[in-house]
Amino acid sequence: MSATKPKKQSRPERWAEACAEARTALDAAREAEAALVKAMEPIEAAFETLRELKGEYEEWQGRLPESLSSSPVGEKLEAVTSIDLPDNGEDLDAVEAVLDECEGADLPRGFGND
């Protein structure tokens, strides 16, 4: 009994197979990309709310008398208004780092409460 060698695929067959594999992988990547875009929508909405609230803190800070800028309220306002909120969530590691900073912020509650 002689062992027969399996027939080697031709270059055009291997080319077509590689193209099919690449197409399948690309289709899967596109599906994952669409899922990521959809998953980012609530994150971007939450950061839009944070940007609006930061604007409110900036307005408060702008109305704060200079004599209170180094008070506990003034220092907390400075800390919260110095957080650099991203405009988009393309870099998830950066979004997470900023979110960690937001979660850890010591927010001012108002005069006499800080």
C-alpha positions in Angstrom: 0.0 0.0 0.0 1.5 3.3 -1.0 0.6 6.4 0.8 -0.7 9.1 -1.6 0.3 12.6 -1.0 -2.6 15.0 -0.5 -3.0 17.2 -3.5 -1.5 20.6 -2.9 -3.8 23.6 -3.5 -2.9 25.8 -6.4 -1.9 29.4 -5.8 -5.3 30.7 -7.2 -7.1 28.3 -4.8 -5.0 29.4 -1.8 -5.5 33.1 -2.9 -9.2 32.6 -3.0 -9.2 30.9 0.4 -7.1 33.7 2.0 -9.5 36.3 0.5 -12.5 34.4 1.9 -10.8 34.2 5.4 -10.0 37.9 5.3 -13.7 38.7 4.3 -15.1 36.6 7.1 -12.7 38.3 9.6 -13.5 41.8 8.2 -17.3 41.1 8.5 -16.8 40.0 12.1 -14.8 43.1 12.8 -17.5 45.3 11.3 -20.1 43.7 13.5 -18.0 44.3 16.6 -17.4 47.9 15.5 -21.1 48.5 15.2 -21.7 46.9 18.6 -19.0 49.2 20.1 -20.5 52.3 18.6 -23.9 51.3 20.0 -22.3 50.6 23.4 -20.6 54.0 23.4 -23.9 55.9 23.0 -24.9 55.9 26.7 -21.3 56.6 27.7 -21.2 59.7 25.5 -24.6 60.8 26.8 -23.4 60.5 30.4 -20.2 62.5 29.6 -22.4 65.2 27.9 -24.3 65.5 31.2 -21.0 65.7 33.1 -19.8 68.5 30.7 -23.1 70.4 31.4 -22.6 70.0 35.1 -19.0 71.0 34.9 -20.3 74.2 33.1 -22.6 74.8 36.1 -19.6 74.5 38.5 -17.6 76.8 36.3 -20.4 79.4 36.4 -20.5 79.0 40.2 -16.7 79.4 40.4 -16.9 82.5 38.2 -19.4 84.1 40.6 -17.4 83.2 43.7 -15.9 86.2 45.4 -12.1 86.2 45.2 -11.8 86.2 48.9 -13.4 82.7 48.9 -11.2 81.2 46.1 -8.9 79.5 48.6 -11.8 78.4 50.9 -12.9 74.8 50.9 -15.7 75.6 48.4 -13.3 77.4 46.1 -10.7 74.6 46.2 -13.4 72.0 45.4 -14.7 74.1 42.6 -11.2 74.4 41.2 -10.7 70.7 41.4 -13.9 69.8 39.6 -13.6 72.4 36.9 -10.0 71.3 36.2 -11.2 67.8 35.2 -10.6 67.4 31.4 -13.7 65.7 30.1 -13.3 64.0 26.7 -15.3 65.1 23.7 -15.7 61.5 22.5 -15.1 58.1 23.9 -12.8 56.7 21.3 -10.0 55.8 23.8 -11.7 53.6 26.4 -8.6 53.7 28.7 -8.7 57.5 28.7 -12.5 57.5 29.3 -12.0 55.2 32.3 -9.2 57.3 33.7 -11.4 60.4 33.5 -14.4 58.6 34.9 -12.2 57.4 37.9 -11.3 61.1 38.4 -15.0 62.1 38.2 -16.1 59.4 40.7 -13.4 60.5 43.1 -14.1 64.2 42.9 -14.9 65.9 46.2 -17.7 68.0 45.0 -18.7 71.3 46.7 -22.1 71.3 48.3 -22.5 74.9 49.0 -21.5 77.6 51.5 -21.3 76.3 55.0 -21.7 72.7 53.9 -18.1 72.0 52.9 
